[in-house]
Amino acid sequence: MTVSERIPGGITRRAQYFIGCHGHWTGRSDIEQYRARWMEYGIPEAQIDRVAAFEAVWGGLALPPSPHYDGGPRTLSGDIPEGPDPDWHFGAGAQRTALPYSFVIGPGGEFGLHAGKWVPLHVSVEGWVEALALADHARRCARATTMLTGGAVDDLELEGFEAVPEVAGLADTWWRGSDSLIAVYRGEAEVMEAPQCKTATIYAGLDEWGLRGLDDIVRPSK
């Protein structure tokens, strides 16, 4: 299977281009080799199925670092589920640096942070990948970039902006205006209960290409 054939559908052409140009595959794990042992630990088979499904699509994908969360997972990789119901989650990949939280896939497939409490960043891992791709795109196209932290993030005026749907934002969101994109990162502040860690990046001076790029969704083939 070629690199291009491994790129998932259901994401924008921008994200597919980002994966194709800047990502690489390190090799998927065989989750089935752990199934019997995990079931002995009392892990429901349905939760093991979730890890296997994640690994089948995203396992082994290494992407350039995120602008925040010290770069995000080094490689997307499913790990042993942890419960109990209704909050079963599993690891999404090891951190690049020492962090007080881990990257996990939540009970509904959300991508987020866990550190004794669970904070979903995006509705799905696709949303996380879309956000990485959009950050790379915006950085390359913006004429000016401004970063805000702490209380200044709460003072952002977003009237006239629309949420960027493909990032499927929860704690982290992206907003599109007439000539700028704004990325708001609240996940670290929420999981560590540290309001000073809220961050926003404003990418200004964008034309229509800079605002959108290849943002049409590529549907997976049947």
Residue, then its C-alpha position, 0 to 999 in steps of 0.5 A: m500500500t502506498v503512502s497516498e493510499r493510506i491517507p484517510g478519507g472523510i477529511t479535507r483536501r487540505a488535511q490530505y495534502f498535509i499528511g501526504c507532504h509532511g506526515h509519515w507512517t511508522g507502522r501500525s500495531d497489531i491490536e489483536q495480539y493484546r485482545a485476550r490479555w486485555m479481556e483478562y484484565g476486565i476490559p470490554e471487548a467493545q472497547i478493544d474494538r474501538v482501539a483496533a478501529f483507531e489503529a486501523v485508520w490512524g495507527g503509526l501516523a507521525l505528523p509535524p508538531s502542533p503549535h501547542y501542547d508541546g507538539g502533541p503526540r509523537t505518533l498516533s497510536g492506540d493503547i490499552p483502554e481505561g475505564p470504567d463506564p461511561d468514561w472509557h478512553f484509550g491512549a492516542g499516542a505518546q507525548r513528545t516531551a514530559l507533560p502533566y497530561s496524556f493524549v487520549i481518545g474519549p468515550g465518544g471518539e473525541f480527541g483530548l487530554h487526560a490528567g485525572k480529568w478529561v478535556p476533549l479538544h475536538v469531536s474526533v481525531e479527524g478534527w485534531v488533524e484538521a487543526l494541525a493542517l489548518a495551522d500549517h496553512a494559516r502560518r504559511c499564508a498570513r501576513a501577520t501573526t499575533m498571539l494572545t494569552g490568559g485573560a486577553v483570550d476571553d476578551l477576543e471579539l468574535e462577532g462577524f466570525e464563523a466557526v471553522p467546521e472541519v476542526a470539530g472544535l470543543a475546548d479548541t476552536w478555529w474562527r474565520g473572518s473576512d481576512s483572518l483566522i483565529a485559533v483558540y486553545r483552551g484545553e491545557a488551561e482546562v485540564m490543569e485548571a490554569p486560566q493563564c494557559k489559555t492561548a489564541t493565535i490570530y493569523a491576519g492579512l489572508d486572501e480567499w485562498g489563505l482563509r480556506g485553501l483546499d477545505d472541501i471534504v474528501r469522502p471515503s470511497k466505498 
